[in-house]
Amino acid sequence: LKDQIVHYHLVDSMGQTHDSLPLGTGKIDWRGVLPCLNPNATSIYEINLSNQEDCQEQLQSHAYLTRLAQALD
């Protein structure tokens, strides 16, 4: 289904609750997940922001995945 998926809802977690952590700070193995994702799909990062008027944690999550993808290439 990889090529058929057009959008992802990404969230990291410690695995006990739906804690919506910035990507790379929970227990999700993004290095293992990333090759399974369609690189042409769009994504939204579900994160409990520390400040609802500042999306820095979402931007950091995007930067984290971008760096990881570059390292895997």
All heavy atoms as a GROMACS GRO file, in nm:
protein
  576
    1LEU      N    1   0.080  -0.121   0.000
    1LEU     CA    2   0.000   0.000   0.000
    1LEU      C    3   0.084   0.128   0.000
    1LEU      O    4   0.030   0.235  -0.016
    1LEU     CB    5  -0.091   0.001   0.121
    1LEU     CG    6  -0.200  -0.106   0.127
    1LEU    CD1    7  -0.273  -0.099   0.259
    1LEU    CD2    8  -0.294  -0.095   0.011
    2LYS      N    9   0.213   0.115   0.020
    2LYS     CA   10   0.300   0.233   0.034
    2LYS      C   11   0.274   0.338  -0.074
    2LYS      O   12   0.257   0.455  -0.045
    2LYS     CB   13   0.446   0.189   0.031
    2LYS     CG   14   0.546   0.301   0.036
    2LYS     CD   15   0.688   0.247   0.033
    2LYS     CE   16   0.790   0.355   0.031
    2LYS     NZ   17   0.927   0.302   0.037
    3ASP      N   18   0.268   0.295  -0.200
    3ASP     CA   19   0.252   0.391  -0.310
    3ASP      C   20   0.111   0.448  -0.319
    3ASP      O   21   0.090   0.549  -0.385
    3ASP     CB   22   0.289   0.325  -0.442
    3ASP     CG   23   0.436   0.287  -0.448
    3ASP    OD1   24   0.517   0.354  -0.380
    3ASP    OD2   25   0.470   0.191  -0.519
    4GLN      N   26   0.015   0.387  -0.252
    4GLN     CA   27  -0.124   0.433  -0.257
    4GLN      C   28  -0.157   0.534  -0.147
    4GLN      O   29  -0.256   0.605  -0.156
    4GLN     CB   30  -0.219   0.312  -0.245
    4GLN     CG   31  -0.196   0.206  -0.351
    4GLN     CD   32  -0.207   0.261  -0.492
    4GLN    OE1   33  -0.300   0.333  -0.524
    4GLN    NE2   34  -0.111   0.230  -0.576
    5ILE      N   35  -0.074   0.541  -0.045
    5ILE     CA   36  -0.101   0.632   0.067
    5ILE      C   37  -0.057   0.773   0.030
    5ILE      O   38   0.054   0.794  -0.018
    5ILE     CB   39  -0.031   0.583   0.195
    5ILE    CG1   40  -0.090   0.447   0.235
    5ILE    CG2   41  -0.044   0.685   0.308
    5ILE    CD1   42  -0.021   0.380   0.349
    6VAL      N   43  -0.147   0.869   0.050
    6VAL     CA   44  -0.119   1.007   0.010
    6VAL      C   45  -0.104   1.103   0.127
    6VAL      O   46  -0.063   1.217   0.109
    6VAL     CB   47  -0.226   1.060  -0.088
    6VAL    CG1   48  -0.227   0.978  -0.216
    6VAL    CG2   49  -0.363   1.060  -0.023
    7HIS      N   50  -0.138   1.058   0.249
    7HIS     CA   51  -0.128   1.147   0.365
    7HIS      C   52  -0.104   1.064   0.492
    7HIS      O   53  -0.165   0.958   0.508
    7HIS     CB   54  -0.255   1.229   0.382
    7HIS     CG   55  -0.248   1.326   0.495
    7HIS    ND1   56  -0.175   1.444   0.488
    7HIS    CD2   57  -0.303   1.324   0.618
    7HIS    CE1   58  -0.186   1.509   0.603
    7HIS    NE2   59  -0.263   1.438   0.683
    8TYR      N   60  -0.017   1.114   0.578
    8TYR     CA   61   0.012   1.048   0.706
    8TYR      C   62  -0.019   1.141   0.821
    8TYR      O   63   0.000   1.262   0.812
    8TYR     CB   64   0.160   1.008   0.715
    8TYR     CG   65   0.200   0.903   0.618
    8TYR    CD1   66   0.269   0.936   0.502
    8TYR    CD2   67   0.173   0.769   0.642
    8TYR    CE1   68   0.307   0.838   0.412
    8TYR    CE2   69   0.211   0.671   0.552
    8TYR     CZ   70   0.278   0.707   0.437
    8TYR     OH   71   0.315   0.610   0.349
    9HIS      N   72  -0.064   1.083   0.929
    9HIS     CA   73  -0.086   1.151   1.057
    9HIS      C   74   0.019   1.091   1.150
    9HIS      O   75   0.003   0.978   1.195
    9HIS     CB   76  -0.228   1.118   1.104
    9HIS     CG   77  -0.265   1.179   1.234
    9HIS    ND1   78  -0.356   1.281   1.244
    9HIS    CD2   79  -0.226   1.152   1.360
    9HIS    CE1   80  -0.371   1.313   1.370
    9HIS    NE2   81  -0.292   1.236   1.442
   10LEU      N   82   0.128   1.162   1.173
   10LEU     CA   83   0.242   1.108   1.247
   10LEU      C   84   0.242   1.158   1.391
   10LEU      O   85   0.219   1.275   1.418
   10LEU     CB   86   0.372   1.148   1.178
   10LEU     CG   87   0.384   1.107   1.031
   10LEU    CD1   88   0.511   1.164   0.970
   10LEU    CD2   89   0.380   0.957   1.015
   11VAL      N   90   0.270   1.066   1.482
   11VAL     CA   91   0.276   1.100   1.624
   11VAL      C   92   0.378   1.010   1.692
   11VAL      O   93   0.392   0.893   1.657
   11VAL     CB   94   0.136   1.086   1.690
   11VAL    CG1   95   0.083   0.946   1.683
   11VAL    CG2   96   0.136   1.137   1.832
   12ASP      N   97   0.453   1.064   1.784
   12ASP     CA   98   0.548   0.985   1.863
   12ASP      C   99   0.489   0.969   2.003
   12ASP      O  100   0.402   1.045   2.044
   12ASP     CB  101   0.685   1.054   1.870
   12ASP     CG  102   0.799   0.954   1.882
   12ASP    OD1  103   0.774   0.840   1.926
   12ASP    OD2  104   0.912   0.990   1.848
   13SER      N  105   0.537   0.868   2.075
   13SER     CA  106   0.478   0.836   2.205
   13SER      C  107   0.575   0.753   2.287
   13SER      O  108   0.662   0.685   2.233
   13SER     CB  109   0.349   0.757   2.183
   13SER     OG  110   0.294   0.715   2.304
   14MET      N  111   0.556   0.756   2.417
   14MET     CA  112   0.631   0.667   2.506
   14MET      C  113   0.560   0.532   2.519
   14MET      O  114   0.610   0.441   2.583
   14MET     CB  115   0.650   0.731   2.643
   14MET     CG  116   0.739   0.854   2.639
   14MET     SD  117   0.900   0.827   2.563
   14MET     CE  118   0.981   0.732   2.690
   15GLY      N  119   0.440   0.520   2.460
   15GLY     CA  120   0.372   0.392   2.452
   15GLY      C  121   0.275   0.360   2.564
   15GLY      O  122   0.214   0.254   2.564
   16GLN      N  123   0.259   0.449   2.659
   16GLN     CA  124   0.167   0.424   2.770
   16GLN      C  125   0.034   0.498   2.751
   16GLN      O  126  -0.070   0.448   2.791
   16GLN     CB  127   0.230   0.465   2.903
   16GLN     CG  128   0.357   0.389   2.934
   16GLN     CD  129   0.334   0.239   2.948
   16GLN    OE1  130   0.243   0.196   3.016
   16GLN    NE2  131   0.416   0.161   2.879
   17THR      N  132   0.041   0.618   2.695
   17THR     CA  133  -0.078   0.700   2.669
   17THR      C  134  -0.060   0.764   2.532
   17THR      O  135   0.046   0.752   2.470
   17THR     CB  136  -0.094   0.811   2.774
   17THR    OG1  137   0.018   0.900   2.767
   17THR    CG2  138  -0.106   0.753   2.915
   18HIS      N  139  -0.162   0.834   2.488
   18HIS     CA  140  -0.151   0.909   2.362
   18HIS      C  141  -0.090   1.045   2.396
   18HIS      O  142  -0.159   1.146   2.408
   18HIS     CB  143  -0.290   0.923   2.299
   18HIS     CG  144  -0.288   0.979   2.161
   18HIS    ND1  145  -0.236   0.910   2.055
   18HIS    CD2  146  -0.332   1.096   2.113
   18HIS    CE1  147  -0.248   0.982   1.945
   18HIS    NE2  148  -0.306   1.096   1.978
   19ASP      N  149   0.042   1.045   2.417
   19ASP     CA  150   0.109   1.164   2.469
   19ASP      C  151   0.153   1.264   2.362
   19ASP      O  152   0.195   1.373   2.394
   19ASP     CB  153   0.225   1.129   2.562
   19ASP     CG  154   0.308   1.011   2.515
   19ASP    OD1  155   0.287   0.960   2.404
   19ASP    OD2  156   0.394   0.969   2.592
   20SER      N  157   0.146   1.229   2.235
   20SER     CA  158   0.169   1.322   2.125
   20SER      C  159   0.299   1.402   2.139
   20SER      O  160   0.299   1.525   2.144
   20SER     CB  161   0.050   1.418   2.110
   20SER     OG  162  -0.068   1.347   2.088
   21LEU      N  163   0.409   1.331   2.145
   21LEU     CA  164   0.540   1.393   2.163
   21LEU      C  165   0.600   1.439   2.030
   21LEU      O  166   0.566   1.385   1.925
   21LEU     CB  167   0.636   1.293   2.227
   21LEU     CG  168   0.594   1.238   2.363
   21LEU    CD1  169   0.688   1.126   2.404
   21LEU    CD2  170   0.589   1.348   2.466
   22PRO      N  171   0.692   1.535   2.032
   22PRO     CA  172   0.764   1.569   1.910
   22PRO      C  173   0.836   1.445   1.855
   22PRO      O  174   0.888   1.363   1.933
   22PRO     CB  175   0.865   1.675   1.957
   22PRO     CG  176   0.801   1.737   2.077
   22PRO     CD  177   0.729   1.623   2.145
   23LEU      N  178   0.836   1.430   1.725
   23LEU     CA  179   0.899   1.314   1.664
   23LEU      C  180   1.046   1.305   1.705
   23LEU      O  181   1.117   1.405   1.708
   23LEU     CB  182   0.887   1.320   1.512
   23LEU     CG  183   0.757   1.263   1.455
   23LEU    CD1  184   0.634   1.328   1.511
   23LEU    CD2  185   0.758   1.264   1.306
   24GLY      N  186   1.087   1.183   1.739
   24GLY     CA  187   1.224   1.159   1.782
   24GLY      C  188   1.243   1.161   1.932
   24GLY      O  189   1.350   1.129   1.981
   25THR      N  190   1.137   1.196   2.007
   25THR     CA  191   1.150   1.202   2.153
   25THR      C  192   1.077   1.090   2.224
   25THR      O  193   1.087   1.077   2.344
   25THR     CB  194   1.102   1.338   2.208
   25THR    OG1  195   0.963   1.353   2.180
   25THR    CG2  196   1.180   1.453   2.146
   26GLY      N  197   1.003   1.010   2.149
   26GLY     CA  198   0.932   0.897   2.208
   26GLY      C  199   1.000   0.765   2.173
   26GLY      O  200   1.118   0.762   2.140
   27LYS      N  201   0.923   0.657   2.177
   27LYS     CA  202   0.978   0.524   2.154
   27LYS      C  203   0.962   0.474   2.010
   27LYS      O  204   1.007   0.364   1.979
   27LYS     CB  205   0.910   0.424   2.248
   27LYS     CG  206   0.950   0.443   2.392
   27LYS     CD  207   0.895   0.332   2.478
   27LYS     CE  208   0.948   0.343   2.620
   27LYS     NZ  209   0.902   0.231   2.704
   28ILE      N  210   0.901   0.553   1.924
   28ILE     CA  211   0.884   0.510   1.785
   28ILE      C  212   1.020   0.506   1.716
   28ILE      O  213   1.099   0.599   1.725
   28ILE     CB  214   0.790   0.605   1.709
   28ILE    CG1  215   0.654   0.618   1.779
   28ILE    CG2  216   0.775   0.562   1.562
   28ILE    CD1  217   0.575   0.491   1.787
   29ASP      N  218   1.047   0.395   1.647
   29ASP     CA  219   1.172   0.378   1.572
   29ASP      C  220   1.154   0.439   1.434
   29ASP      O  221   1.123   0.371   1.337
   29ASP     CB  222   1.207   0.230   1.562
   29ASP     CG  223   1.329   0.203   1.475
   29ASP    OD1  224   1.406   0.298   1.447
   29ASP    OD2  225   1.346   0.088   1.433
   30TRP      N  226   1.172   0.571   1.424
   30TRP     CA  227   1.150   0.641   1.297
   30TRP      C  228   1.248   0.596   1.190
   30TRP      O  229   1.216   0.599   1.071
   30TRP     CB  230   1.152   0.792   1.318
   30TRP     CG  231   1.036   0.835   1.401
   30TRP    CD1  232   1.037   0.871   1.532
   30TRP    CD2  233   0.900   0.840   1.360
   30TRP    NE1  234   0.910   0.898   1.575
   30TRP    CE2  235   0.823   0.880   1.472
   30TRP    CE3  236   0.834   0.813   1.240
   30TRP    CZ2  237   0.685   0.896   1.466
   30TRP    CZ3  238   0.696   0.829   1.235
   30TRP    CH2  239   0.624   0.869   1.346
   31ARG      N  240   1.367   0.554   1.230
   31ARG     CA  241   1.464   0.502   1.132
   31ARG      C  242   1.408   0.378   1.063
   31ARG      O  243   1.428   0.357   0.944
   31ARG     CB  244   1.597   0.470   1.201
   31ARG     CG  245   1.706   0.424   1.106
   31ARG     CD  246   1.839   0.405   1.179
   31ARG     NE  247   1.894   0.531   1.227
   31ARG     CZ  248   1.964   0.616   1.153
   31ARG    NH1  249   1.986   0.590   1.027
   31ARG    NH2  250   2.011   0.727   1.205
   32GLY      N  251   1.332   0.297   1.135
   32GLY     CA  252   1.270   0.179   1.078
   32GLY      C  253   1.139   0.210   1.005
   32GLY      O  254   1.104   0.143   0.908
   33VAL      N  255   1.068   0.311   1.052
   33VAL     CA  256   0.939   0.348   0.992
   33VAL      C  257   0.957   0.423   0.860
   33VAL      O  258   0.887   0.397   0.762
   33VAL     CB  259   0.856   0.435   1.090
   33VAL    CG1  260   0.733   0.494   1.022
   33VAL    CG2  261   0.816   0.354   1.212
   34LEU      N  262   1.049   0.515   0.857
   34LEU     CA  263   1.064   0.606   0.743
   34LEU      C  264   1.075   0.535   0.608
   34LEU      O  265   1.008   0.577   0.512
   34LEU     CB  266   1.183   0.699   0.766
   34LEU     CG  267   1.186   0.826   0.684
   34LEU    CD1  268   1.058   0.907   0.701
   34LEU    CD2  269   1.306   0.910   0.722
   35PRO      N  270   1.151   0.426   0.594
   35PRO     CA  271   1.157   0.359   0.464
   35PRO      C  272   1.024   0.298   0.419
   35PRO      O  273   1.005   0.270   0.301
   35PRO     CB  274   1.261   0.249   0.484
   35PRO     CG  275   1.344   0.294   0.599
   35PRO     CD  276   1.249   0.370   0.688
   36CYS      N  277   0.931   0.280   0.513
   36CYS     CA  278   0.800   0.223   0.480
   36CYS      C  279   0.700   0.328   0.433
   36CYS      O  280   0.593   0.293   0.383
   36CYS     CB  281   0.743   0.151   0.603
   36CYS     SG  282   0.843   0.014   0.661
   37LEU      N  283   0.733   0.455   0.450
   37LEU     CA  284   0.641   0.563   0.415
   37LEU      C  285   0.660   0.607   0.270
   37LEU      O  286   0.771   0.606   0.218
   37LEU     CB  287   0.663   0.684   0.507
   37LEU     CG  288   0.648   0.660   0.657
   37LEU    CD1  289   0.672   0.790   0.732
   37LEU    CD2  290   0.514   0.600   0.690
   38ASN      N  291   0.551   0.647   0.207
   38ASN     CA  292   0.556   0.702   0.072
   38ASN      C  293   0.619   0.841   0.080
   38ASN      O  294   0.562   0.932   0.141
   38ASN     CB  295   0.413   0.711   0.015
   38ASN     CG  296   0.408   0.766  -0.125
   38ASN    OD1  297   0.506   0.818  -0.177
   38ASN    ND2  298   0.292   0.756  -0.187
   39PRO      N  299   0.734   0.862   0.016
   39PRO     CA  300   0.801   0.992   0.026
   39PRO      C  301   0.725   1.105  -0.044
   39PRO      O  302   0.753   1.222  -0.021
   39PRO     CB  303   0.937   0.968  -0.039
   39PRO     CG  304   0.914   0.853  -0.130
   39PRO     CD  305   0.809   0.768  -0.065
   40ASN      N  306   0.628   1.070  -0.127
   40ASN     CA  307   0.549   1.172  -0.198
   40ASN      C  308   0.422   1.211  -0.123
   40ASN      O  309   0.350   1.300  -0.166
   40ASN     CB  310   0.512   1.122  -0.338
   40ASN     CG  311   0.636   1.099  -0.421
   40ASN    OD1  312   0.727   1.180  -0.422
   40ASN    ND2  313   0.642   0.986  -0.488
   41ALA      N  314   0.395   1.144  -0.012
   41ALA     CA  315   0.274   1.175   0.066
   41ALA      C  316   0.297   1.298   0.153
   41ALA      O  317   0.410   1.335   0.184
   41ALA     CB  318   0.240   1.055   0.154
   42THR      N  319   0.188   1.361   0.192
   42THR     CA  320   0.194   1.472   0.285
   42THR      C  321   0.181   1.418   0.428
   42THR      O  322   0.139   1.305   0.448
   42THR     CB  323   0.082   1.574   0.259
   42THR    OG1  324  -0.044   1.507   0.270
   42THR    CG2  325   0.096   1.635   0.120
   43SER      N  326   0.219   1.500   0.524
   43SER     CA  327   0.213   1.457   0.665
   43SER      C  328   0.166   1.572   0.753
   43SER      O  329   0.191   1.688   0.723
   43SER     CB  330   0.351   1.413   0.714
   43SER     OG  331   0.398   1.304   0.640
   44ILE      N  332   0.104   1.535   0.861
   44ILE     CA  333   0.073   1.628   0.968
   44ILE      C  334   0.133   1.568   1.095
   44ILE      O  335   0.132   1.447   1.113
   44ILE     CB  336  -0.078   1.654   0.984
   44ILE    CG1  337  -0.102   1.766   1.084
   44ILE    CG2  338  -0.152   1.527   1.024
   44ILE    CD1  339  -0.246   1.814   1.088
   45TYR      N  340   0.189   1.652   1.180
   45TYR     CA  341   0.252   1.606   1.303
   45TYR      C  342   0.161   1.640   1.420
   45TYR      O  343   0.135   1.757   1.446
   45TYR     CB  344   0.389   1.671   1.321
   45TYR     CG  345   0.475   1.658   1.199
   45TYR    CD1  346   0.496   1.766   1.114
   45TYR    CD2  347   0.532   1.536   1.166
   45TYR    CE1  348   0.574   1.753   1.001
   45TYR    CE2  349   0.610   1.523   1.052
   45TYR     CZ  350   0.630   1.631   0.970
   45TYR     OH  351   0.706   1.618   0.857
   46GLU      N  352   0.110   1.538   1.488
   46GLU     CA  353   0.023   1.561   1.602
   46GLU      C  354   0.108   1.571   1.727
   46GLU      O  355   0.167   1.473   1.771
   46GLU     CB  356  -0.078   1.449   1.619
   46GLU     CG  357  -0.169   1.474   1.736
   46GLU     CD  358  -0.265   1.362   1.761
   46GLU    OE1  359  -0.307   1.296   1.666
   46GLU    OE2  360  -0.296   1.340   1.879
   47ILE      N  361   0.115   1.690   1.783
   47ILE     CA  362   0.202   1.716   1.898
   47ILE      C  363   0.128   1.804   1.997
   47ILE      O  364   0.061   1.900   1.958
   47ILE     CB  365   0.332   1.787   1.852
   47ILE    CG1  366   0.408   1.696   1.757
   47ILE    CG2  367   0.418   1.826   1.970
   47ILE    CD1  368   0.515   1.764   1.679
   48ASN      N  369   0.140   1.771   2.124
   48ASN     CA  370   0.088   1.859   2.229
   48ASN      C  371   0.185   1.977   2.240
   48ASN      O  372   0.292   1.965   2.300
   48ASN     CB  373   0.078   1.785   2.362
   48ASN     CG  374  -0.035   1.687   2.364
   48ASN    OD1  375  -0.134   1.704   2.295
   48ASN    ND2  376  -0.021   1.581   2.441
   49LEU      N  377   0.150   2.087   2.178
   49LEU     CA  378   0.237   2.204   2.178
   49LEU      C  379   0.244   2.267   2.317
   49LEU      O  380   0.143   2.277   2.386
   49LEU     CB  381   0.185   2.308   2.078
   49LEU     CG  382   0.176   2.264   1.932
   49LEU    CD1  383   0.108   2.373   1.850
   49LEU    CD2  384   0.313   2.230   1.877
   50SER      N  385   0.362   2.311   2.354
   50SER     CA  386   0.376   2.380   2.482
   50SER      C  387   0.309   2.517   2.478
   50SER      O  388   0.266   2.569   2.580
   50SER     CB  389   0.523   2.392   2.521
   50SER     OG  390   0.596   2.460   2.420
   51ASN      N  391   0.299   2.574   2.359
   51ASN     CA  392   0.233   2.703   2.338
   51ASN      C  393   0.149   2.688   2.211
   51ASN      O  394   0.205   2.673   2.102
   51ASN     CB  395   0.336   2.814   2.324
   51ASN     CG  396   0.275   2.950   2.293
   51ASN    OD1  397   0.155   2.962   2.266
   51ASN    ND2  398   0.358   3.052   2.295
   52GLN      N  399   0.018   2.692   2.222
   52GLN     CA  400  -0.071   2.671   2.108
   52GLN      C  401  -0.055   2.777   1.999
   52GLN      O  402  -0.103   2.759   1.888
   52GLN     CB  403  -0.217   2.666   2.155
   52GLN     CG  404  -0.248   2.545   2.239
   52GLN     CD  405  -0.229   2.415   2.161
   52GLN    OE1  406  -0.278   2.400   2.051
   52GLN    NE2  407  -0.156   2.322   2.220
   53GLU      N  408   0.013   2.885   2.028
   53GLU     CA  409   0.035   2.990   1.929
   53GLU      C  410   0.175   2.983   1.868
   53GLU      O  411   0.215   3.074   1.795
   53GLU     CB  412   0.010   3.127   1.993
   53GLU     CG  413  -0.134   3.143   2.036
   53GLU     CD  414  -0.163   3.278   2.097
   53GLU    OE1  415  -0.079   3.370   2.084
   53GLU    OE2  416  -0.270   3.292   2.157
   54ASP      N  417   0.248   2.877   1.898
   54ASP     CA  418   0.385   2.861   1.847
   54ASP      C  419   0.404   2.715   1.806
   54ASP      O  420   0.398   2.625   1.889
   54ASP     CB  421   0.485   2.899   1.956
   54ASP     CG  422   0.629   2.892   1.910
   54ASP    OD1  423   0.656   2.858   1.793
   54ASP    OD2  424   0.716   2.921   1.994
   55CYS      N  425   0.428   2.692   1.680
   55CYS     CA  426   0.435   2.554   1.627
   55CYS      C  427   0.578   2.500   1.622
   55CYS      O  428   0.608   2.412   1.542
   55CYS     CB  429   0.370   2.549   1.489
   55CYS     SG  430   0.458   2.647   1.365
   56GLN      N  431   0.667   2.547   1.706
   56GLN     CA  432   0.807   2.506   1.702
   56GLN      C  433   0.826   2.354   1.711
   56GLN      O  434   0.910   2.298   1.642
   56GLN     CB  435   0.888   2.575   1.811
   56GLN     CG  436   0.916   2.721   1.782
   56GLN     CD  437   0.983   2.742   1.648
   56GLN    OE1  438   1.087   2.683   1.620
   56GLN    NE2  439   0.924   2.824   1.564
   57GLU      N  440   0.748   2.287   1.795
   57GLU     CA  441   0.763   2.142   1.807
   57GLU      C  442   0.727   2.071   1.677
   57GLU      O  443   0.788   1.971   1.640
   57GLU     CB  444   0.677   2.087   1.922
   57GLU     CG  445   0.724   2.129   2.059
   57GLU     CD  446   0.648   2.248   2.115
   57GLU    OE1  447   0.592   2.329   2.037
   57GLU    OE2  448   0.643   2.260   2.239
   58GLN      N  449   0.630   2.123   1.603
   58GLN     CA  450   0.596   2.065   1.473
   58GLN      C  451   0.708   2.089   1.372
   58GLN      O  452   0.745   1.999   1.297
   58GLN     CB  453   0.464   2.121   1.423
   58GLN     CG  454   0.346   2.071   1.504
   58GLN     CD  455   0.217   2.140   1.467
   58GLN    OE1  456   0.214   2.261   1.451
   58GLN    NE2  457   0.112   2.062   1.456
   59LEU      N  458   0.763   2.209   1.371
   59LEU     CA  459   0.875   2.238   1.282
   59LEU      C  460   0.996   2.152   1.315
   59LEU      O  461   1.065   2.103   1.225
   59LEU     CB  462   0.911   2.387   1.290
   59LEU     CG  463   0.804   2.484   1.239
   59LEU    CD1  464   0.844   2.628   1.269
   59LEU    CD2  465   0.777   2.464   1.092
   60GLN      N  466   1.022   2.133   1.444
   60GLN     CA  467   1.134   2.048   1.486
   60GLN      C  468   1.111   1.904   1.444
   60GLN      O  469   1.205   1.835   1.403
   60GLN     CB  470   1.153   2.057   1.638
   60GLN     CG  471   1.202   2.192   1.684
   60GLN     CD  472   1.188   2.213   1.834
   60GLN    OE1  473   1.131   2.132   1.905
   60GLN    NE2  474   1.238   2.327   1.882
   61SER      N  475   0.987   1.857   1.451
   61SER     CA  476   0.955   1.721   1.409
   61SER      C  477   0.980   1.704   1.259
   61SER      O  478   1.035   1.603   1.215
   61SER     CB  479   0.809   1.688   1.442
   61SER     OG  480   0.791   1.682   1.581
   62HIS      N  481   0.939   1.802   1.180
   62HIS     CA  482   0.963   1.796   1.036
   62HIS      C  483   1.112   1.796   1.006
   62HIS      O  484   1.160   1.718   0.923
   62HIS     CB  485   0.894   1.912   0.965
   62HIS     CG  486   0.911   1.909   0.818
   62HIS    ND1  487   0.844   1.820   0.737
   62HIS    CD2  488   0.991   1.981   0.736
   62HIS    CE1  489   0.882   1.838   0.612
   62HIS    NE2  490   0.971   1.935   0.609
   63ALA      N  491   1.186   1.882   1.074
   63ALA     CA  492   1.332   1.887   1.054
   63ALA      C  493   1.396   1.754   1.094
   63ALA      O  494   1.488   1.707   1.026
   63ALA     CB  495   1.392   2.002   1.135
   64TYR      N  496   1.349   1.693   1.201
   64TYR     CA  497   1.402   1.564   1.245
   64TYR      C  498   1.383   1.458   1.136
   64TYR      O  499   1.478   1.387   1.101
   64TYR     CB  500   1.332   1.521   1.375
   64TYR     CG  501   1.358   1.378   1.414
   64TYR    CD1  502   1.478   1.341   1.475
   64TYR    CD2  503   1.265   1.278   1.388
   64TYR    CE1  504   1.503   1.209   1.509
   64TYR    CE2  505   1.289   1.146   1.422
   64TYR     CZ  506   1.409   1.112   1.482
   64TYR     OH  507   1.433   0.981   1.515
   65LEU      N  508   1.261   1.447   1.081
   65LEU     CA  509   1.238   1.348   0.977
   65LEU      C  510   1.317   1.378   0.850
   65LEU      O  511   1.366   1.288   0.784
   65LEU     CB  512   1.089   1.340   0.943
   65LEU     CG  513   1.002   1.256   1.033
   65LEU    CD1  514   0.863   1.239   0.974
   65LEU    CD2  515   1.062   1.118   1.061
   66THR      N  516   1.330   1.505   0.817
   66THR     CA  517   1.407   1.544   0.698
   66THR      C  518   1.554   1.503   0.714
   66THR      O  519   1.614   1.445   0.624
   66THR     CB  520   1.396   1.696   0.674
   66THR    OG1  521   1.258   1.728   0.654
   66THR    CG2  522   1.478   1.739   0.554
   67ARG      N  523   1.613   1.530   0.830
   67ARG     CA  524   1.753   1.492   0.855
   67ARG      C  525   1.768   1.340   0.852
   67ARG      O  526   1.864   1.287   0.796
   67ARG     CB  527   1.800   1.546   0.990
   67ARG     CG  528   1.829   1.693   0.992
   67ARG     CD  529   1.899   1.737   1.121
   67ARG     NE  530   1.830   1.693   1.242
   67ARG     CZ  531   1.736   1.761   1.305
   67ARG    NH1  532   1.696   1.878   1.259
   67ARG    NH2  533   1.681   1.714   1.416
   68LEU      N  534   1.672   1.270   0.911
   68LEU     CA  535   1.677   1.124   0.913
   68LEU      C  536   1.668   1.067   0.772
   68LEU      O  537   1.743   0.977   0.736
   68LEU     CB  538   1.564   1.069   1.001
   68LEU     CG  539   1.564   0.920   1.026
   68LEU    CD1  540   1.695   0.872   1.088
   68LEU    CD2  541   1.447   0.882   1.115
   69ALA      N  542   1.579   1.121   0.691
   69ALA     CA  543   1.566   1.075   0.552
   69ALA      C  544   1.694   1.098   0.475
   69ALA      O  545   1.738   1.011   0.398
   69ALA     CB  546   1.449   1.147   0.484
   70GLN      N  547   1.758   1.212   0.495
   70GLN     CA  548   1.884   1.241   0.427
   70GLN      C  549   1.994   1.145   0.473
   70GLN      O  550   2.075   1.101   0.392
   70GLN     CB  551   1.926   1.386   0.452
   70GLN     CG  552   1.836   1.485   0.384
   70GLN     CD  553   1.862   1.628   0.428
   70GLN    OE1  554   1.927   1.655   0.528
   70GLN    NE2  555   1.808   1.722   0.352
   71ALA      N  556   1.995   1.111   0.599
   71ALA     CA  557   2.097   1.019   0.651
   71ALA      C  558   2.075   0.877   0.597
   71ALA      O  559   2.172   0.802   0.582
   71ALA     CB  560   2.092   1.017   0.805
   72LEU      N  561   1.950   0.840   0.569
   72LEU     CA  562   1.921   0.707   0.518
   72LEU      C  563   1.949   0.694   0.368
   72LEU      O  564   1.959   0.582   0.318
   72LEU     CB  565   1.776   0.669   0.547
   72LEU     CG  566   1.741   0.651   0.694
   72LEU    CD1  567   1.591   0.629   0.712
   72LEU    CD2  568   1.818   0.533   0.753
   73ASP      N  569   1.958   0.807   0.298
   73ASP     CA  570   1.985   0.802   0.153
   73ASP      C  571   2.125   0.762   0.121
   73ASP      O  572   2.217   0.766   0.187
   73ASP     CB  573   1.956   0.937   0.088
   73ASP     CG  574   1.807   0.956   0.067
   73ASP    OD1  575   1.732   0.856   0.067
   73ASP    OD2  576   1.766   1.072   0.052
   0.00000   0.00000   0.00000
